[in-house]
Amino acid sequence: MMTVTEKAAYLRGLVSGLNLDESKPETKVINEMLNVIDDLALSVADLEDELALVTEQLDAVDEDLDQLEEFVYEGECCEGCDCCDDYDDEDGIMYDVECPACHEVVSFDEESLLEGFAECPNCGEKLEFDFECDCDECADEEEE
């Protein structure tokens, strides 16, 4: 596939192959149009280069943000927090849990979690759940 600058150069070559009379006004107009096309092609090429650079930088920022989110939110889960990967099911709130044996993410309802254990539907591993929380809100409830 040809770039825009290559297409502009090809067009200039086609026009020069026509052996147009340089003294005619039509030839002058065509040559000026080719100059404008060359300028536009160079501008587009510069914009494409800048866009590639910005895209590369944006990808790097996105990776850094993912690492930061993982660092900040890792292990901060307690009842009532918004940090859990939960969603509403028609039967209630569902919680996503990664199985330590098969590393698949499976979903459990609140009732299963409150029982303290569940079985991984993928590998059959018995999963145990402990609801100890050290956030200020939960500590205030325990004191009462």
Secondary structure, DSSP 8 states (H G I E B T S, - for coil): ---HHHHHHHHHHHHHTT---TTSHHHHHHHHHHHHHHHHHHHHHHHHHHHHHHHHHHHHHHHHHHHHHHHHHTT---TT-S-S-EEEETTEEEEEEE-TTT--EEEEEHHHHHHTEEE-TTT--EEE------SHHHHHHHH-
